Amino acid sequence: MLRFMDWSVVAMGCALVLASLGGRWWERTNVRKGAGSDHGRRFFWAWLPLLMGLGMIGTNVPRLLGAPYSVMMILDTLNLVLAITTLFLALRAGRHFLRTRGLRTLE
């Protein structure tokens, strides 16, 4: 039962990566049609699911495949860097979103 739950987390990570690729494709087709690109939303539609999905996959797959301890430690370090990058990008997108909201209310 535990193996099924672990593989379901990996499957959810794969689904998030596919959703990220779909979001990027959707945005590109809308920009080609003439719609403006909203940079705040672009992060959430494309990059956040990609980074979260890669983190979920990188966390569980080595353990499920029985990788050596050194490989698991390298992937855990990469997941930490990925988490810090995601936090940095989310804070940057949030700051951009709040800054544009604040300028609209002052008008």
Order of alpha helices (4+ residues) and beta strands (2+ residues): alpha-alpha-alpha-alpha
